[in-house]
Structures are given as structure tokens and as C-alpha cells.
Amino acid sequence: MRFVEATALNDTYDVVVIGSGFGSLFFVKKFLQNRPKAKVLILEWGRFNNYQWKIENQRYSDIAEESVLDNRSGKVWAFTIGLGGGTNCWWSQSPRLHPSDFALRTKYGVGRDWPISYDDLVPYYSEAEQIIMIAGPNDLNSVYPGTPPYPLPPHNMTTADRLLKAAMPDRHFVVPNARLSVPVNGRSACCATANCSLCPVDAKFTAENSLDSVLSHPQVDICVSAKVERLDVEGGRVRRALFRSGGRDFAASGDLFVLGANAIFSPYILLRSGIGGHGVGRYLSEKLYVHTEVNLKGLKHFDGGTATTCFNTSLLDGEHRRTRGSVVMYVENRFIYGLRPEFGRWREIMPVSLYIEDIPQETNAVSVGEGDMPVLEHFSFTDYAWKSLTASLEVLPDLLNPLPVESVEYKQIWPTLGHIQGTTRMGLSSADSVVDGDLVHHSLRNLVIVGSSTFPTTGSVNIALTVAALSLRSADRLTRSS
């Protein structure tokens, strides 16, 4: 990696990138693939803490999330400040969004349509899956059209999964994920100990173990401990990124600026810079994340090949989305609340997680306060999500009929899913959004915003793969059209 001090930056760069998570690095990867001579600067607020440091310290970063927020939202928000961003802390489930996720308004009369379709993303989904080295099944085309064979074979299902798969072959699937099922290029196969956020065997995809072609590219300068505070706009274009490093102020000049500082700090930087667009900082959103446990009779669980083995799409799509959200059920092959207490029946329990869609609300917001950190104001889920929770708990015993179920217990709403979304939404114009379908700001055409902040809706499943695909598409279209 080419680390450069703030005092030694070039006079100007072809691309200045703010943040170094999924959105930023996949954008840079495609941009340099198409324009290998472009000079790129990555400005990262955090440090580079290597894999050994993270394992020894049992954390991703030396900057704690709660220390950089004025959080009045009543909710936990999970992210990582450091080189690689969310690639450090994600659990690596990697399904695609469903085609209907892109057209909620058209199909069901709620939420917002995206300005692009599922079909627009298909080739970039496929490209991202190859880069990330997804381990996944070969039978997802019925739900996610255009899914080619994954690079690696799927992880082993649990015994319970195999029974559910036999009963619902078109609705119960092995989860595509970025934890290797076989060793590849120095990365180990998943150890199935469910310590995925800090993977003890370096099996999951991270920037450090899999994007060295970007981080060590000879045209890429990386400046860490560089906190971008504002973007300087002149003549309808962004001219400089203004940042602090080592207690001093600096500026980085460039032709194209890519803002990928997550769905809290990207809008905060825009607001501090006086850069507008409908809903900047508004519509902060996340799916409702619910834990349940299924008590089994005579069937032992926890014999699968990775932390989360399968997902069930029975409640993913359909007319119910007119009044309540999509629900995706995940079978967990990990001890969330411990083993079953009855003697000899310790493994006769199956944790099941529910990902529940919500409709983003304008009142859920990031704003600029009196201090030097973003204020997270109100946050609440809507009836659209709560109705889904009630309905899914009612139908869950029927979905689990293929298993010898004694009872299904609701446990709790988990504080965060780590899917921060919606504060710089994409759309058709500045009247309804901040960026267009190519992630370019409607007014400042040399400003690209990447990451899940651009999602108009929460979607049905995990977000990282879609973030990567959107960035690949954006960089590809920008470099081919200009």
C-alpha cells in the first residue's frame, strides 16, 4: 500500500475518494480497470489496523462509534472507521436484493421506486460475486434471475435445513456468503465458530485480504488519519476536499470526487458543505432485526458448515407488501442465547432471525449540531414493519411444519443490523433525491456518492453485495460515457 502523508499530496488527482468501505473500493477497482492511468487519492478518517492488530485487540478500529456521534435517536448504529470500512466488521451474508425491491411503488403502491432496475444491476451483481468469491448454491435463479454459478460451492446445511429444503425447494436456500467454503489464495475455509465479525481464520472477504489490487495499485495514494470535514464548491463543481490530519488543516484537489463515508457521515459532510438535494440527511433507515428460537423435539441442531446456513424466502415478496414489509427468515448455526437447558437436549434448539423491511421516514435524520459531530435525531420504525413482525410470528410455526417443533419463542429486537441506509437517496431529480441512478449528484456532476446511503428503500436482505454492484456500475458508466 502506498501511504502518503497529508503534507506530501499531489497538487491534484483525477479522483479523490472519501472513505474506504465497500462503496469506495469497488468504485476505485472498476475505475482503474477502465482507466489504469488515473491518479487516485483515498482519504480515510481512521487508521490502517491490520488483521493481526484486530485479532489481538478484538476490535476493528481504535475509534469507537459512540465517541463520534451525538446520538439522540434511541438506537444503536454499527460501523467501522478505519481502512476498509465495513469490510472489516460485516458478517458476510451476500444475497442479492429481489427484483421487486427496486419497484415497490409500481408494484405495491408504497415506498419509492429506484431509478434503476434489478436487470440493470445483474451483470454487476455477477461481477461483484466473482470478486468477493461468494460461496453459494446453484438454484437461486427462480428467485434472483440471472444468477450464474457462484465461484465456490455452498456451505453445508444443517439437518433442519435439509428437511426444510426438501419441503420447500423453491423457497429455502443456502445463504450466499463471503466466508470461504474451501481455502483460496491464502484465505482459510470458514471454521464455523460464528466469530465472523472478527474472523479468527481470515476466511471472510475483507479489503485487506482480497482488494490488494486496489489498495496497492501504483496509481493509488492512501492518506489515513485524514478526517474530511467539508467539500469546497466553485462554479458548480466540487474543487477540493477539506480535511484535518495531525491537528492541521489540508485540502485535496481533484477532478472527480467520490463520497463514501457511510450513511451518517456522507450526509453530514454534505450538510456542512451547503450541498443540497431532496432529503440530504433525511430518511435514515434500517431493517427491523428480530431474534426467535425454535425448540425442537428429538432433532439436534448446530451441525451446519457456517454461522448462518440458509434463508427462507416464503415471506419475501407478494401482495402483502402493500400493507406490511418483506420478511426473510435466516437459520442460525450459532449459539445466540446459549444451548437448551434440559439435560441431554442441549442441541434441540434452532435460532431463527427475521429481517423485516420498513419504509424510510423523513423524520429519521442526521443533522449538523453545535459541536463537531453529527446529531442523530429521531428514529422509529413504522407500522409497516410492526405489522410484518406480528404476521411473521403468527405464520412461523406453519413454515416450520417440516420440523418436529415443540414451540417458537420470540426473543427480542436486536439493537442494530449494521445496515445504515437512506440519507442521500437516489432518484430521478433533485426534487425527489440527491443522486441519480448512476450515483452522480443531480447538480454537482463531478460528485459521486456511493454506499447504502443512496438506497431509496431498505430492501429485503443484506446490503453489502448491492453496494458493491452499484459502485461497479457507477464507475463503469462514468468511465465509458466521458
C-alpha positions in Angstrom: 0.0 0.0 0.0 1.2 3.5 -0.8 0.5 5.5 2.3 1.1 9.2 1.8 1.3 11.9 4.5 -1.1 14.9 4.1 1.9 17.2 3.6 3.0 15.2 0.6 -0.1 15.0 -1.6 -0.1 15.8 -5.3 -1.4 19.1 -6.4 -4.4 17.5 -8.0 -5.8 14.0 -8.6 -8.1 12.5 -11.2 -10.2 11.0 -8.4 -10.4 11.9 -4.7 -12.2 9.3 -2.7 -13.6 10.0 0.8 -13.9 6.8 2.9 -12.7 3.3 2.1 -15.5 0.8 2.5 -17.4 -1.3 0.0 -18.7 1.6 -2.0 -15.4 3.4 -2.3 -13.1 0.5 -3.0 -15.4 -1.2 -5.6 -15.8 2.1 -7.4 -12.0 2.6 -7.5 -11.5 -1.0 -8.6 -13.7 -0.6 -11.7 -12.5 3.0 -12.4 -8.9 1.8 -12.6 -9.8 -1.2 -14.6 -11.2 1.1 -17.3 -8.7 3.9 -16.7 -5.5 2.5 -15.4 -3.5 5.7 -15.7 -5.9 7.7 -13.5 -4.3 9.1 -10.3 -6.5 8.3 -7.2 -6.3 9.6 -3.7 -8.2 7.8 -0.8 -8.8 9.9 2.3 -9.6 7.7 5.3 -10.5 9.2 8.7 -9.3 6.1 10.5 -6.0 4.2 10.6 -4.9 1.0 8.9 -5.2 -1.6 11.6 -4.1 -4.9 10.1 -5.6 -8.3 10.7 -3.2 -9.2 13.5 -3.9 -6.0 15.3 -7.7 -6.6 15.1 -7.4 -10.2 16.4 -5.0 -9.2 19.2 -7.2 -6.2 20.3 -10.6 -7.9 19.5 -11.9 -4.8 17.8 -11.9 -3.4 14.3 -10.8 0.2 15.0 -9.3 2.4 17.6 -12.1 4.9 17.1 -15.3 3.9 19.0 -18.6 4.5 17.1 -20.3 6.2 20.1 -17.4 8.6 20.5 -18.0 10.3 17.2 -21.8 10.7 17.3 -24.3 12.9 19.2 -26.8 10.0 19.2 -30.3 11.2 20.2 -32.0 8.6 18.1 -32.5 6.0 20.8 -30.9 3.4 18.6 -27.5 1.7 18.2 -25.8 2.2 14.8 -22.9 -0.1 13.9 -20.0 0.9 11.6 -16.2 0.9 11.4 -13.9 3.9 11.0 -10.7 2.6 9.5 -9.1 1.5 6.2 -11.6 -1.0 4.6 -14.6 0.4 6.4 -17.5 -2.1 6.6 -15.4 -4.9 5.0 -13.8 -5.2 8.4 -16.9 -5.7 10.5 -19.6 -7.3 8.3 -20.8 -10.9 8.8 -20.6 -11.5 5.0 -24.1 -12.7 4.1 -24.3 -11.8 0.4 -27.7 -12.4 -1.2 -29.0 -10.0 -3.9 -31.9 -7.7 -3.5 -35.1 -9.1 -5.0 -36.3 -7.6 -8.3 -39.4 -6.2 -6.5 -37.2 -4.3 -4.1 -36.4 -1.9 -6.9 -40.1 -1.2 -7.8 -42.1 -1.1 -4.6 -44.2 1.9 -5.7 -45.0 0.5 -9.1 -45.8 -3.0 -7.8 -47.4 -2.4 -4.4 -48.1 1.3 -4.1 -45.8 2.0 -1.2 -42.3 3.4 -0.7 -40.2 4.5 -3.6 -39.1 3.0 -6.9 -35.4 3.0 -7.5 -34.3 4.8 -10.7 -32.7 1.6 -11.9 -34.0 -1.9 -12.1 -32.7 -5.3 -10.9 -31.9 -6.1 -14.5 -29.6 -3.0 -14.7 -27.6 -4.5 -11.8 -27.5 -8.2 -12.9 -24.1 -8.0 -14.7 -22.6 -6.1 -11.8 -24.0 -8.4 -9.2 -22.3 -11.2 -11.1 -19.0 -9.3 -11.2 -19.1 -8.5 -7.5 -19.8 -12.1 -6.6 -16.7 -13.2 -8.5 -14.5 -10.6 -6.9 -15.8 -11.3 -3.4 -15.5 -15.1 -4.0 -19.0 -15.9 -2.9 -19.8 -19.4 -1.7 -23.3 -20.2 -2.8 -25.9 -22.6 -4.2 -26.7 -23.2 -7.9 -30.6 -23.0 -7.5 -31.3 -19.3 -6.9 -32.3 -18.3 -10.4 -36.0 -18.9 -9.7 -35.9 -16.1 -7.1 -33.0 -14.0 -8.4 -32.9 -14.2 -12.2 -29.6 -14.1 -13.9 -27.6 -15.6 -11.0 -24.7 -17.6 -12.6 -22.8 -20.4 -10.7 -21.1 -18.9 -7.7 -17.3 -19.1 -7.6 -17.3 -21.5 -4.6 -19.6 -24.4 -3.5 -22.2 -23.7 -0.8 -21.6 -24.3 2.8 -23.2 -27.4 4.4 -26.8 -27.1 5.5 -27.9 -28.2 9.0 -30.1 -31.3 9.4 -33.0 -29.0 10.0 -32.2 -27.1 6.8 -32.2 -30.2 4.7 -35.7 -31.1 6.0 -36.9 -27.5 5.2 -35.2 -27.6 1.8 -36.9 -30.9 0.9 -40.3 -29.4 1.8 -39.7 -26.0 0.2 -37.1 -26.5 -2.6 -38.1 -23.2 -4.3 -38.1 -21.1 -1.1 -35.4 -22.5 1.2 -31.8 -21.8 0.1 -28.2 -21.9 1.3 -27.2 -18.3 2.0 -24.6 -17.0 -0.5 -21.9 -15.5 1.6 -18.3 -14.3 1.6 -16.9 -16.8 4.1 -15.0 -19.3 2.0 -16.2 -22.9 1.8 -12.8 -24.0 0.6 -9.4 -22.3 1.0 -8.5 -19.8 -1.7 -5.5 -17.5 -2.1 -4.3 -17.6 1.4 -7.7 -17.3 2.9 -8.8 -20.3 5.0 -12.1 -22.0 4.8 -14.8 -21.0 7.4 -14.2 -22.5 10.8 -17.9 -22.4 11.7 -17.2 -20.9 15.2 -19.5 -18.0 14.4 -16.9 -15.3 15.3 -17.5 -13.8 11.9 -17.1 -10.1 12.7 -13.5 -10.8 13.8 -13.0 -14.0 11.8 -10.3 -16.0 13.6 -9.1 -17.7 10.4 -9.3 -14.8 7.9 -12.0 -16.7 5.9 -14.3 -13.8 5.2 -13.8 -11.2 2.5 -12.1 -8.0 3.7 -10.3 -5.2 1.9 -7.0 -6.3 3.4 -7.2 -9.9 2.2 -8.9 -9.5 -1.1 -8.6 -6.0 -2.5 -4.8 -5.6 -2.5 -5.1 -4.9 -6.3 -6.8 -1.7 -5.3 -5.0 -0.7 -2.1 -1.6 -1.4 -3.6 -2.3 -0.1 -7.1 0.7 2.1 -8.2 -1.8 4.9 -9.1 -3.5 5.0 -5.6 -2.3 7.2 -2.8 -3.8 6.4 0.6 -3.9 9.1 3.3 -5.1 7.7 6.7 -6.0 9.7 9.8 -7.5 12.3 7.4 -10.9 13.4 8.6 -12.8 15.2 5.7 -15.0 18.0 7.1 -16.3 19.8 4.0 -16.3 19.8 0.2 -15.4 23.2 -1.4 -17.7 24.1 -4.3 -16.9 26.7 -7.0 -18.6 27.2 -10.3 -21.0 24.3 -10.0 -18.3 21.8 -9.3 -16.5 20.3 -6.3 -12.9 21.6 -6.3 -11.4 20.4 -3.0 -11.9 18.1 -0.1 -11.0 20.0 3.1 -9.7 17.7 5.9 -7.8 17.6 9.1 -4.8 15.5 9.9 -2.5 15.6 12.9 -4.2 18.8 14.1 -3.7 20.7 10.9 -6.0 21.7 8.0 -5.4 20.4 4.5 -7.1 20.4 1.1 -7.1 17.8 -1.7 -7.9 18.9 -5.2 -9.3 16.7 -7.9 -11.4 16.3 -11.0 -13.9 13.7 -9.7 -14.9 13.3 -6.0 -16.4 10.1 -4.6 -18.1 10.4 -1.2 -18.3 7.1 0.6 -18.2 7.9 4.3 -21.3 5.8 5.3 -24.9 6.9 5.6 -24.2 9.0 8.7 -21.1 10.9 7.7 -21.7 11.3 4.0 -24.8 13.5 4.5 -23.1 15.2 7.4 -20.2 16.3 5.1 -22.8 17.4 2.5 -24.7 19.5 5.1 -21.6 21.1 6.4 -20.6 22.0 2.8 -24.0 23.5 2.0 -24.6 20.9 -0.7 -28.3 20.2 -1.2 -30.7 17.8 -2.8 -34.0 16.5 -1.6 -33.7 14.7 1.7 -30.0 15.2 2.5 -29.6 13.7 5.9 -33.2 12.5 6.0 -34.8 9.0 5.7 -32.2 7.4 7.9 -33.3 3.8 7.9 -32.6 0.2 8.8 -34.5 -3.1 8.7 -36.1 -4.4 11.9 -33.9 -7.3 13.1 -35.7 -9.9 15.3 -34.4 -13.0 17.1 -36.5 -16.0 17.7 -35.7 -19.5 19.0 -37.3 -22.8 17.9 -37.5 -25.6 20.5 -37.1 -28.9 18.6 -38.2 -32.4 19.7 -35.6 -35.1 19.1 -33.8 -33.1 16.3 -30.3 -31.8 17.1 -29.2 -28.6 15.5 -25.8 -26.7 15.1 -24.4 -29.2 12.5 -24.0 -26.8 9.6 -20.9 -25.5 7.9 -21.0 -21.8 8.8 -22.7 -19.3 11.1 -25.8 -18.7 9.1 -26.7 -21.6 6.9 -29.9 -20.9 5.0 -32.5 -18.3 4.3 -36.2 -18.7 3.5 -38.0 -16.5 1.0 -41.6 -17.6 1.7 -42.5 -14.1 3.1 -40.1 -12.1 0.9 -42.4 -10.9 -1.9 -46.1 -10.7 -2.7 -49.3 -8.7 -2.3 -48.7 -8.5 1.5 -46.1 -5.8 0.7 -48.9 -3.3 0.1 -49.6 -3.2 3.8 -46.6 -4.8 5.5 -42.9 -5.4 4.8 -40.9 -8.2 3.3 -39.6 -10.7 5.8 -36.7 -13.0 5.2 -36.0 -15.8 7.6 -32.4 -16.8 8.4 -31.5 -20.1 10.1 -28.6 -19.5 12.5 -26.0 -22.2 13.2 -24.7 -20.4 16.2 -25.4 -20.0 19.9 -27.1 -16.6 20.2 -28.7 -17.3 23.6 -26.9 -20.5 24.5 -27.8 -24.2 24.4 -31.1 -25.6 25.6 -31.0 -26.1 29.4 -32.8 -29.6 29.6 -30.4 -32.4 30.2 -29.4 -34.3 27.1 -31.4 -31.9 24.8 -28.8 -29.2 24.6 -28.8 -29.0 20.8 -32.5 -29.4 20.3 -32.9 -25.7 19.7 -32.6 -23.6 16.5 -32.2 -19.8 16.4 -34.1 -18.1 13.6 -33.5 -14.4 12.7 -36.0 -12.3 10.8 -35.0 -9.4 8.6 -38.1 -7.1 8.3 -38.4 -4.4 5.7 -39.5 -0.9 6.7 -40.5 2.3 4.8 -37.9 5.1 5.4 -39.3 8.2 7.2 -38.3 11.8 6.6 -38.2 12.4 10.3 -35.4 9.9 10.9 -32.4 12.1 10.4 -28.8 13.1 10.6 -28.2 16.8 11.2 -25.5 19.3 12.0 -25.4 20.3 15.7 -23.4 22.8 17.6 -20.4 20.5 18.1 -18.1 18.8 15.6 -20.1 15.6 15.2 -23.3 14.6 13.5 -26.6 14.6 15.5 -28.8 11.6 15.0 -32.2 12.8 15.9 -35.5 10.9 15.9 -35.7 7.3 15.0 -38.7 4.9 14.9 -39.9 2.0 12.9 -43.3 2.3 11.2 -46.5 0.2 11.3 -45.3 -1.3 8.0 -42.5 -3.1 9.9 -44.5 -3.8 13.1 -47.3 -5.5 11.1 -44.7 -7.6 9.4 -43.3 -8.7 12.8 -46.8 -9.7 14.1 -47.7 -11.6 10.9 -44.4 -13.4 10.6 -44.5 -14.6 14.2 -48.0 -15.9 13.6 -47.0 -17.8 10.4 -43.6 -19.0 11.6 -44.9 -22.3 13.2 -46.6 -23.2 9.9 -43.4 -22.5 7.9 -41.5 -24.8 10.3 -44.0 -27.6 9.9 -41.5 -29.9 8.3 -39.6 -30.0 11.6 -40.5 -31.6 14.9 -41.3 -28.2 16.6 -42.3 -28.0 20.3 -42.5 -24.2 20.4 -41.4 -21.0 18.8 -40.2 -18.3 21.2 -39.8 -14.6 20.4 -36.6 -13.3 22.0 -36.0 -9.7 21.2 -35.4 -7.0 18.6 -31.6 -6.8 18.2 -30.3 -3.2 18.6 -28.8 -3.0 15.1 -28.3 -4.9 11.9 -25.5 -2.7 10.8 -27.4 -1.7 7.6 -27.3 2.1 7.8 -29.3 3.5 4.8 -31.2 6.2 3.1 -29.7 9.6 3.8 -28.5 10.6 0.3 -31.2 8.7 -1.7 -31.1 8.1 -5.5 -33.9 9.2 -7.7 -35.0 10.9 -10.9 -34.3 14.6 -10.0 -33.2 16.9 -7.2 -36.9 17.3 -6.4 -37.1 13.8 -5.0 -33.5 12.7 -4.3 -29.8 13.6 -4.0 -28.2 11.5 -6.7 -29.3 9.8 -9.9 -29.2 6.1 -10.9 -25.5 6.4 -11.6 -24.9 7.8 -8.1 -24.0 11.2 -9.5 -25.2 14.3 -7.6 -28.0 15.9 -9.6 -26.4 19.4 -9.5 -22.7 18.8 -8.9 -21.9 16.4 -11.8 -18.3 15.7 -10.6 -19.6 14.4 -7.2 -20.4 10.7 -6.9 -22.0 9.3 -3.6 -21.5 5.6 -3.0 -22.7 3.2 -0.3 -26.1 2.4 1.3 -26.9 6.0 1.9 -28.2 6.1 -1.7 -30.8 3.3 -1.1 -34.3 4.7 -1.6 -35.8 1.8 0.3 -34.3 -0.7 2.9 -34.7 -3.7 0.6 -35.3 -7.3 1.8 -31.8 -8.6 2.6 -28.2 -7.7 3.4 -26.8 -4.7 1.7 -23.1 -5.1 1.0 -23.3 -7.0 -2.3 -25.7 -4.4 -3.7 -23.4 -1.6 -2.5 -20.5 -3.2 -4.4 -22.6 -3.8 -7.5 -23.9 -0.2 -7.6 -20.3 1.1 -7.3 -19.1 -1.1 -10.1 -21.9 0.1 -12.3 -21.4 3.7 -11.5 -17.7 3.6 -12.2 -18.2 1.6 -15.4 -20.8 4.0 -16.8 -18.8 7.1 -15.9 -15.6 5.9 -17.5 -17.3 4.7 -20.6 -19.5 7.7 -21.2 -17.0 10.5 -20.8 
